Amino acid sequence: MRLTLTHLLLFTVLTVCYTVDLTHKDCGSAGQIIRVFSDDCADPVCKAKKGNSYQIQIEFKPNADVTKLTASLYGVIAGVPIPFPLPQPDACVSCGNVCPISAGTDTTYSQALKVEPAYPAMKIVSRWVLQSQDSKTVCVEIPVVIVS
């Protein structure tokens, strides 16, 4: 019994250690950003290696009831936001089919993206926007370094 409990405790500690809070900046959210994190990044500024996939998670609380939530991603280069297509733009689906979401409900948005080999190696700011039917519920900028 003791060996099993020790293994469970070690697994829990290792799992918590591998979830990294990412450096981020609020860029005009109507709701409250609680946490921005990834299980796939080793550092607060994610070094995204070409050819790999990364899961980004944004924990937030909307300030008003949400019936529809659309996700957008922009790569901000030299101050210019360039739209980046998401595999699933319906953020209600990416939040676990939880819409409608009541105001103040702790919700986690999750999206996995592949860093294509053709992307240039560079520092970039990724701007994630979750737009509800009424407002920009979440707007968060996350610095990323794309590496070979």
Secondary structure, DSSP 4 states (H G I P E B T S, - for coil): -HHHHHHHHHHHHHHHHT-EEPP-EESS-SSEEEEEEESS-SSSSEEEETT-EEEEEEEEE-SS-BS-EEEEEEEEETTEEEEE--S--BHHHHTTS--SB-TT--EEEEEEEE--TTSPPEEEEEEEEEEESSSEEEEEEEEEEEE-
